[in-house]
Amino acid sequence: MLPRKYRLGKNKNFSRVFKDGSFTKGKIISLKKFNNNLLFARVGFVVGQKVAKKSVDRVKVKRRLSSIIERLVGEINDGVDVIILPTSDVVSQKYEEIEKELRDLLKKAKIL
């Protein structure tokens, strides 16, 4: 599980990232990033019903993404808030494919 320190919480933080953050799009995952004044990065996930109707599938996607981020947290640049937005195609992908896509997207956004 991703440590609480690295989780993006509270509505105002999500709103600020959505409002003022920059957007980067991949094939099955998109993300928004916004610079913060902290000494560490925070990550949040938004997996709505458009991604998967069943809550079991939405939780599965969140857990997979959280697991990937947990392994990458040491490589992520400090001082950034990131929101990860998967598309509906992510449900049918294998873990390795999701990991590769997310790693490439973070590099593209200059977060890794």
Helices and strands as residue ranges (DSSP letters): G 4-6, H 11-20, E 22-25, E 29-35, E 42-45, H 55-72, E 80-86, G 88-92, H 95-108
